[in-house]
Amino acid sequence: MRAPRLAALELRRFGRGALPRAALVALLVLPLLYGALYLWSFWDPYGRLDRVPVALVDDDLGATAGGRRITAGDDLTEELVKSKVFDWRRVSAEEARRGVEDGSYYLSLTVPADFSRRIASSSGDSPETGALQVRTNDADNYIVGQISKTVFNEVRAAASAKTSRSFLDRIFVSFSDIHGQTVEAAKGADRLHGGIDKAEKGSKELADGLAEAEKGSGKLSKGLQRLDAGAGELETGSRQVAAGTQTLADKADAVDATAGPFLKHNEKAIGDSARLVADAAEAIRRNLATLARQAPQAAERARTASGLLDGVYARRCGEQAPLPDPACPDLKKAKEAAADVAAVADDVSTLVADSHGDLKKLDAQLAALQHQAERLAERAPRLSEDLADAVGKIDKLNEGAGKVAAGAKKLHTGLGTARTGAAGLDKGLGKLTTGADALHSGLYKLVDGSGKLAGGLHRGAGQIPDYDEKARDQRTGVMADPVRLASQDLHHAPNYGTGFAPYFIPLSLWVGAMVAYMLIAPMNRRALAMGAPSWRIALAGWLPVVAVGAAQTAALMAVLHWAIGLEMTRADGTIAFLFLVAACFAAIVQWLNARFGPAGRILVLALLMLQLTSAGGTYPVQTSPRFFNALHPLLPMSYVVAALRRLITGGGLGPVWLACAVLAGFTAAALALTALSARRRQVWTLDRLHPELTL
């Protein structure tokens, strides 16, 4: 009889009564208890954390910083309640402590009273970190404590980032303030540079003007010296003329008293005296002309210098000046000295102008005196004849000479005063010129320095950032959280259950095969009794369980997909692969039961435990002890878990094809070993007749 027929006969016996049918149904449903129920209970625990009661204590008293009220604790608790990460319960500190202790709350989060004060201290001299207090109780649930650490790390990072953003925003606002103030300082430096530049040009004009004024004052001083010398000569000459005319008048009177005889005896002396008078009158006229010509010119130059200094002073030191000039005190002294010299020169010019009529008269009188003296000299030989006329004229001449002498004395005195003032002016202008040159040199350096200052401030303002609100927000966001995790999930498992499905599904199929061989004999008794070939015996015992395994797989995956919601990237491939898994597990369990009999059931259970602990279905196998790392590549479930992960969540099919090859190898090897065991079972021994252990 062929192996498929034998397998069908084995399955057909489950339909002969109610109890076998119930056993078959139980056999099909049993993997659901492992696969479906386990996955359902683990399906999405993180998505239901909002059902976990957690105590939330807000003891924060708030703080004030920069004139603004800070309530960081209230803000944080509001955000936590809105987030619904846990089932937050706002309670007192004492209630939270009791609740964590008696299990009413899985954990508690406390915002301390000084939380806002510590946060606000970041802008003060002694910054402190704010501390959130978490209390857990592993005696209630260890996993919740571990989950809470991850959640609260995110809460702490978010709170720290928010605080950092506030602190950094103030820094960037300060940058903008500094930038604005630096720009204003640069503009002020520009204005200062412009004012100093104008002052430097003005000081150059001042120095040039003072140099010209010094030259003019020198010429004025020299001219006044010459005028003073001429006036001295004029005074001396006029005094001599007056003395001569007085002598002449006296003599004329004597002559007039003695009459003609005397004249006849003194004609030559009278002629010589008349010639002397004519020569003196001529010299006096020449000096009067020089004085009248140079006095107005000297006064004009003095007034020009004084006006120039007044203009420079008004532009640099007056009310309209843009900036105070450091040279203003010296400019004021120069202006006053120039005004004094101009006043003296004006006095001299006024004196000359006021006496212009007298000078003209004096000149005319001197001309007349000269003419008359010349005529007298010419007529001396005939004086006796003209004595009467001459006496009258000499008296008039004497009177005019006296007036000329008095005017010359007054002129000489005034020119002496003017000469002294002009000398002082020339000396003062010399000092002012030296000071103006030094001022110009200093202002030139100051112009260069102010230009560098303005340039440096402009460059500094350009280097100081000036952020608007959008730029500040962008930069504070980056600096508050400079490193972010760019997580890329190549093949995303939407929930916890999907991630654990590759682990629980092969577990349920192994259990299904294990229970199946509790109801179905691993070696067909009819085939053994008929003496069938050992390979046929092995297939006859294997195929019924393979059929049951396929039915178990179909039922399990239908419930997981349509009832629980498992989504598979490669659904067809997953089902086909699980058929191979069921066949492989059936072959392995069959051999263990066939070879070791009742003890094989214990070995099947032990092998299941070894596979569960070394398959890497929960944590990476590298985190397990070395013993399980050594077992990992030797057992079939390791390959099944790796392949199902690629079939359910996606990825390359390399592990799938490797798993298929490994499972095919295990299946072939197990069937071969079962056939060998069947051959041995065909020989009866005392151990078979009286087994040591029966299960």
PEKAGI-V798722 format. One record per residue. N is the residue number from 1. OMEGA is omega in degrees with one decimal (none if undefined). NEAR is the number of other ideal C-beta (glycine too) atoms within 10 Angstrom. Layout:
N:OMEGA:NEAR + N:OMEGA:NEAR
This chain:
1:-176.7:13 + 2:-176.7:11 + 3:179.0:20 + 4:179.9:13 + 5:177.4:11 + 6:179.3:22 + 7:179.6:22 + 8:177.6:14 + 9:179.6:15 + 10:-179.5:21 + 11:-175.2:15 + 12:-177.8:11 + 13:177.0:12 + 14:178.8:19 + 15:-175.0:9 + 16:-179.9:9 + 17:-177.5:10 + 18:-177.8:7 + 19:176.0:9 + 20:178.6:14 + 21:178.6:12 + 22:178.2:11 + 23:179.3:15 + 24:178.2:18 + 25:178.0:11 + 26:178.9:12 + 27:-180.0:21 + 28:-174.2:18 + 29:-174.3:15 + 30:178.1:17 + 31:178.2:29 + 32:-179.3:20 + 33:179.1:12 + 34:-174.9:18 + 35:-173.1:28 + 36:-177.0:23 + 37:179.3:14 + 38:-178.7:19 + 39:-179.9:25 + 40:-178.9:16 + 41:-180.0:9 + 42:-165.3:16 + 43:-177.0:18 + 44:-178.5:14 + 45:-179.6:16 + 46:178.3:11 + 47:-178.6:11 + 48:178.2:10 + 49:179.5:18 + 50:175.0:12 + 51:-177.5:9 + 52:-178.9:18 + 53:-179.7:14 + 54:179.9:24 + 55:179.1:25 + 56:-176.7:20 + 57:178.5:23 + 58:178.2:21 + 59:-174.9:14 + 60:180.0:25 + 61:-178.3:12 + 62:-179.9:15 + 63:178.0:19 + 64:178.9:11 + 65:178.7:17 + 66:-179.9:9 + 67:-177.3:5 + 68:-179.9:8 + 69:-179.3:10 + 70:176.9:20 + 71:-176.0:17 + 72:-179.5:22 + 73:178.7:25 + 74:-180.0:15 + 75:-178.7:16 + 76:-179.5:24 + 77:177.2:19 + 78:178.9:12 + 79:179.6:13 + 80:179.9:23 + 81:179.5:14 + 82:-177.2:9 + 83:179.5:14 + 84:175.7:10 + 85:174.0:19 + 86:172.4:24 + 87:-173.9:15 + 88:177.1:19 + 89:179.3:17 + 90:-176.9:13 + 91:176.5:18 + 92:-179.4:12 + 93:-179.2:16 + 94:179.3:9 + 95:178.2:16 + 96:179.4:24 + 97:-180.0:17 + 98:-177.1:14 + 99:177.7:21 + 100:-178.8:19 + 101:-176.4:14 + 102:176.0:10 + 103:177.3:12 + 104:176.3:15 + 105:-180.0:27 + 106:178.0:23 + 107:178.5:25 + 108:175.9:24 + 109:-177.3:24 + 110:172.2:21 + 111:-173.3:24 + 112:-175.6:19 + 113:-176.4:14 + 114:-176.0:18 + 115:-179.4:27 + 116:179.8:25 + 117:178.2:20 + 118:177.8:18 + 119:-178.5:28 + 120:-177.8:25 + 121:179.6:17 + 122:179.3:17 + 123:-178.6:13 + 124:-177.6:11 + 125:-177.8:5 + 126:-177.8:5 + 127:178.7:12 + 128:178.2:13 + 129:176.2:10 + 130:-175.4:23 + 131:172.3:12 + 132:-175.0:15 + 133:-179.8:14 + 134:178.7:16 + 135:178.6:18 + 136:178.9:19 + 137:-177.6:18 + 138:177.7:10 + 139:177.2:9 + 140:179.3:16 + 141:-177.8:16 + 142:-176.1:11 + 143:179.8:10 + 144:177.8:20 + 145:179.0:17 + 146:177.9:11 + 147:-177.5:19 + 148:179.2:24 + 149:177.3:13 + 150:-179.1:10 + 151:-176.6:20 + 152:172.1:17 + 153:176.4:10 + 154:177.2:12 + 155:179.6:19 + 156:179.5:14 + 157:179.6:11 + 158:178.8:15 + 159:178.8:20 + 160:179.4:15 + 161:179.9:16 + 162:178.2:17 + 163:178.8:19 + 164:178.6:17 + 165:179.6:19 + 166:-179.0:18 + 167:-179.1:17 + 168:177.6:18 + 169:177.2:19 + 170:178.0:16 + 171:-178.9:13 + 172:174.5:20 + 173:177.4:13 + 174:175.3:10 + 175:-179.9:16 + 176:178.1:17 + 177:179.2:12 + 178:178.7:15 + 179:-179.6:18 + 180:179.8:13 + 181:177.3:12 + 182:176.7:19 + 183:178.0:17 + 184:177.7:12 + 185:178.0:17 + 186:177.2:20 + 187:176.7:14 + 188:177.1:13 + 189:175.5:19 + 190:179.3:17 + 191:177.5:14 + 192:178.6:19 + 193:178.4:20 + 194:179.3:15 + 195:179.6:17 + 196:177.9:24 + 197:176.5:16 + 198:178.0:18 + 199:179.0:25 + 200:177.8:21 + 201:177.9:13 + 202:178.6:22 + 203:175.6:27 + 204:176.8:16 + 205:179.0:17 + 206:-179.9:31 + 207:178.4:22 + 208:180.0:15 + 209:178.6:23 + 210:176.7:29 + 211:176.9:16 + 212:178.6:16 + 213:178.3:29 + 214:177.2:21 + 215:179.5:15 + 216:179.6:22 + 217:175.9:29 + 218:177.5:16 + 219:178.9:16 + 220:-179.3:31 + 221:179.6:22 + 222:178.6:15 + 223:178.8:21 + 224:175.2:27 + 225:178.0:15 + 226:178.5:15 + 227:179.7:27 + 228:177.3:23 + 229:178.4:14 + 230:178.8:22 + 231:176.5:26 + 232:177.3:17 + 233:179.6:16 + 234:179.6:29 + 235:179.7:23 + 236:-178.6:15 + 237:-179.2:21 + 238:177.4:29 + 239:176.6:17 + 240:178.2:16 + 241:-179.9:29 + 242:177.8:21 + 243:-179.9:14 + 244:179.7:19 + 245:177.3:27 + 246:177.4:17 + 247:179.6:12 + 248:-179.4:26 + 249:178.7:20 + 250:179.9:12 + 251:178.8:17 + 252:177.9:23 + 253:178.4:13 + 254:178.5:11 + 255:-179.7:22 + 256:179.7:19 + 257:-177.8:9 + 258:175.0:13 + 259:-166.7:12 + 260:-176.0:13 + 261:-179.7:10 + 262:-178.7:18 + 263:-179.6:22 + 264:-179.6:11 + 265:-175.6:11 + 266:-178.4:18 + 267:-177.4:15 + 268:179.4:10 + 269:178.7:11 + 270:178.6:24 + 271:179.2:18 + 272:178.5:11 + 273:178.7:20 + 274:179.0:23 + 275:178.2:16 + 276:178.4:16 + 277:-179.7:26 + 278:179.9:19 + 279:178.9:13 + 280:178.1:21 + 281:179.6:27 + 282:179.5:15 + 283:179.3:15 + 284:179.6:28 + 285:179.3:19 + 286:-179.7:12 + 287:176.9:21 + 288:179.8:25 + 289:178.8:13 + 290:179.1:15 + 291:-178.8:22 + 292:-177.7:16 + 293:-173.1:11 + 294:-177.2:20 + 295:178.5:26 + 296:-178.9:16 + 297:178.8:14 + 298:178.5:27 + 299:-179.7:24 + 300:178.7:16 + 301:178.4:21 + 302:178.3:30 + 303:179.0:18 + 304:178.6:16 + 305:179.3:28 + 306:179.0:24 + 307:177.8:15 + 308:178.2:21 + 309:177.4:26 + 310:-179.7:16 + 311:178.9:15 + 312:179.5:24 + 313:-179.1:22 + 314:-178.2:14 + 315:-175.0:17 + 316:-172.1:22 + 317:-178.7:17 + 318:-177.7:12 + 319:-176.9:5 + 320:-178.6:6 + 321:-178.4:17 + 322:-179.2:13 + 323:177.6:13 + 324:-179.9:11 + 325:179.3:25 + 326:-177.1:15 + 327:-174.7:26 + 328:179.8:14 + 329:179.1:11 + 330:178.4:19 + 331:-178.9:26 + 332:178.5:13 + 333:179.5:15 + 334:-179.6:30 + 335:-178.1:21 + 336:179.0:14 + 337:179.0:24 + 338:178.6:29 + 339:179.0:18 + 340:179.7:16 + 341:179.5:31 + 342:178.5:23 + 343:178.8:16 + 344:179.9:24 + 345:177.3:29 + 346:178.4:20 + 347:179.2:16 + 348:-179.7:30 + 349:178.5:20 + 350:178.3:15 + 351:179.3:19 + 352:-178.7:23 + 353:179.6:15 + 354:-179.4:11 + 355:-176.6:19 + 356:178.3:12 + 357:179.1:9 + 358:179.0:16 + 359:177.5:22 + 360:177.6:12 + 361:179.6:15 + 362:178.7:24 + 363:179.4:17 + 364:179.7:12 + 365:177.9:22 + 366:177.1:28 + 367:178.9:13 + 368:178.9:15 + 369:179.0:28 + 370:-178.1:19 + 371:-178.4:12 + 372:178.3:21 + 373:177.8:27 + 374:178.4:17 + 375:179.2:15 + 376:178.8:24 + 377:179.5:18 + 378:-175.3:12 + 379:-178.6:18 + 380:-179.9:22 + 381:-177.1:14 + 382:-176.2:11 + 383:-179.1:22 + 384:-179.2:20 + 385:-175.8:12 + 386:-172.3:15 + 387:-176.3:18 + 388:178.6:10 + 389:-175.7:11 + 390:-178.2:25 + 391:178.7:17 + 392:-179.2:11 + 393:179.9:17 + 394:177.8:24 + 395:176.8:15 + 396:178.3:15 + 397:-180.0:27 + 398:178.2:20 + 399:179.3:14 + 400:178.8:19 + 401:177.4:29 + 402:177.4:17 + 403:179.0:15 + 404:-180.0:28 + 405:178.7:22 + 406:178.6:15 + 407:179.0:19 + 408:178.5:28 + 409:178.9:17 + 410:179.2:15 + 411:-179.0:28 + 412:178.6:20 + 413:179.4:14 + 414:179.3:21 + 415:175.9:27 + 416:176.8:15 + 417:179.5:15 + 418:179.8:29 + 419:178.8:23 + 420:177.8:14 + 421:179.7:24 + 422:177.9:27 + 423:177.2:18 + 424:177.2:16 + 425:-179.0:29 + 426:178.4:21 + 427:178.9:14 + 428:178.0:21 + 429:176.0:26 + 430:177.7:15 + 431:179.2:15 + 432:178.9:27 + 433:177.9:21 + 434:178.3:13 + 435:179.2:20 + 436:177.0:25 + 437:177.5:16 + 438:177.4:14 + 439:179.8:24 + 440:178.8:20 + 441:179.2:13 + 442:179.2:14 + 443:177.4:23 + 444:176.7:15 + 445:179.5:11 + 446:175.8:19 + 447:179.4:20 + 448:179.4:13 + 449:179.3:12 + 450:175.9:21 + 451:176.9:16 + 452:178.4:12 + 453:179.6:18 + 454:179.0:20 + 455:178.6:14 + 456:178.1:12 + 457:177.5:19 + 458:177.9:17 + 459:177.7:12 + 460:178.1:15 + 461:178.1:19 + 462:-179.1:13 + 463:177.2:9 + 464:-177.0:16 + 465:176.4:13 + 466:-173.4:16 + 467:171.3:17 + 468:-174.1:10 + 469:-179.3:11 + 470:179.9:8 + 471:177.6:13 + 472:-178.8:20 + 473:-179.7:14 + 474:-176.8:12 + 475:177.4:18 + 476:177.3:21 + 477:-179.1:15 + 478:-176.6:13 + 479:177.7:16 + 480:178.4:17 + 481:-170.6:15 + 482:-177.3:9 + 483:176.6:6 + 484:-178.9:7 + 485:176.7:5 + 486:-174.8:5 + 487:178.0:5 + 488:-179.5:6 + 489:-175.1:7 + 490:-178.7:7 + 491:-169.1:12 + 492:170.5:10 + 493:-170.1:17 + 494:-177.5:13 + 495:-177.5:18 + 496:-177.5:15 + 497:178.7:21 + 498:179.2:22 + 499:-179.0:17 + 500:-178.4:17 + 501:178.9:29 + 502:-179.6:24 + 503:-175.2:21 + 504:-179.1:23 + 505:178.3:29 + 506:175.1:29 + 507:-178.2:21 + 508:179.2:23 + 509:176.4:27 + 510:178.1:29 + 511:177.8:21 + 512:178.5:30 + 513:-179.5:28 + 514:-179.9:22 + 515:-179.1:19 + 516:-179.3:27 + 517:168.1:24 + 518:179.8:13 + 519:-177.8:15 + 520:-178.9:22 + 521:-179.9:17 + 522:175.7:25 + 523:-175.1:21 + 524:-176.1:27 + 525:-179.9:14 + 526:179.3:14 + 527:177.5:26 + 528:-177.8:17 + 529:-179.1:9 + 530:-179.2:12 + 531:-180.0:8 + 532:177.3:21 + 533:-175.7:14 + 534:-179.9:20 + 535:178.5:16 + 536:176.9:18 + 537:-179.8:29 + 538:-179.3:30 + 539:-179.1:23 + 540:176.8:28 + 541:-176.0:31 + 542:-173.0:29 + 543:177.8:21 + 544:-179.6:26 + 545:175.4:30 + 546:178.5:22 + 547:177.2:19 + 548:179.3:25 + 549:177.5:28 + 550:178.1:16 + 551:177.1:16 + 552:179.6:27 + 553:-179.6:26 + 554:-179.4:14 + 555:-178.6:17 + 556:-175.9:25 + 557:176.9:20 + 558:179.2:13 + 559:-178.9:19 + 560:-175.9:24 + 561:-171.9:15 + 562:-178.0:9 + 563:-175.3:11 + 564:176.4:16 + 565:178.0:15 + 566:177.6:23 + 567:-177.2:13 + 568:178.4:19 + 569:179.0:13 + 570:-174.4:17 + 571:-178.8:14 + 572:179.4:9 + 573:179.5:16 + 574:-179.3:24 + 575:-179.2:17 + 576:-179.8:14 + 577:179.9:21 + 578:173.1:24 + 579:178.1:16 + 580:178.7:18 + 581:179.5:27 + 582:179.2:28 + 583:-179.6:26 + 584:-179.3:31 + 585:178.4:31 + 586:-179.3:32 + 587:-178.4:26 + 588:-180.0:25 + 589:178.2:30 + 590:-177.9:29 + 591:-179.6:27 + 592:178.9:26 + 593:-178.9:26 + 594:-174.6:26 + 595:-172.3:19 + 596:175.9:15 + 597:-179.9:19 + 598:178.7:12 + 599:179.5:15 + 600:178.8:21 + 601:177.1:17 + 602:178.6:13 + 603:177.4:15 + 604:179.9:23 + 605:179.4:13 + 606:178.9:11 + 607:176.3:19 + 608:-179.8:20 + 609:179.6:9 + 610:-179.9:15 + 611:180.0:23 + 612:-176.0:17 + 613:-176.8:18 + 614:-175.4:22 + 615:-177.6:25 + 616:-176.9:21 + 617:179.7:25 + 618:176.9:14 + 619:175.6:8 + 620:-175.4:7 + 621:179.4:18 + 622:178.8:9 + 623:-179.7:10 + 624:176.6:17 + 625:-175.2:9 + 626:180.0:7 + 627:-178.9:11 + 628:174.3:18 + 629:178.3:14 + 630:179.9:10 + 631:-170.6:17 + 632:-177.7:19 + 633:-174.7:11 + 634:-173.7:10 + 635:-172.4:21 + 636:-175.7:23 + 637:177.7:27 + 638:-179.2:22 + 639:179.2:24 + 640:-179.5:30 + 641:-179.2:25 + 642:-178.6:19 + 643:-179.5:28 + 644:176.8:25 + 645:179.4:22 + 646:-178.4:23 + 647:-176.3:24 + 648:-175.9:23 + 649:176.5:21 + 650:-179.1:14 + 651:-179.2:16 + 652:-175.5:9 + 653:179.5:14 + 654:178.3:11 + 655:-179.6:18 + 656:-179.3:21 + 657:176.8:12 + 658:179.3:13 + 659:178.9:26 + 660:179.8:18 + 661:-179.8:11 + 662:-179.4:18 + 663:177.8:23 + 664:178.3:13 + 665:178.2:12 + 666:-178.4:19 + 667:-179.3:21 + 668:-179.4:12 + 669:-179.3:14 + 670:178.2:25 + 671:179.1:21 + 672:178.5:15 + 673:177.0:18 + 674:177.2:28 + 675:177.7:21 + 676:177.5:16 + 677:178.5:23 + 678:178.3:26 + 679:180.0:14 + 680:-177.7:13 + 681:179.5:20 + 682:177.6:15 + 683:-178.3:7 + 684:179.1:8 + 685:177.6:9 + 686:179.3:7 + 687:178.9:9 + 688:179.9:11 + 689:-178.9:7 + 690:-178.8:8 + 691:-179.7:12 + 692:-176.7:8 + 693:178.8:9 + 694:178.0:7 + 695:none:10
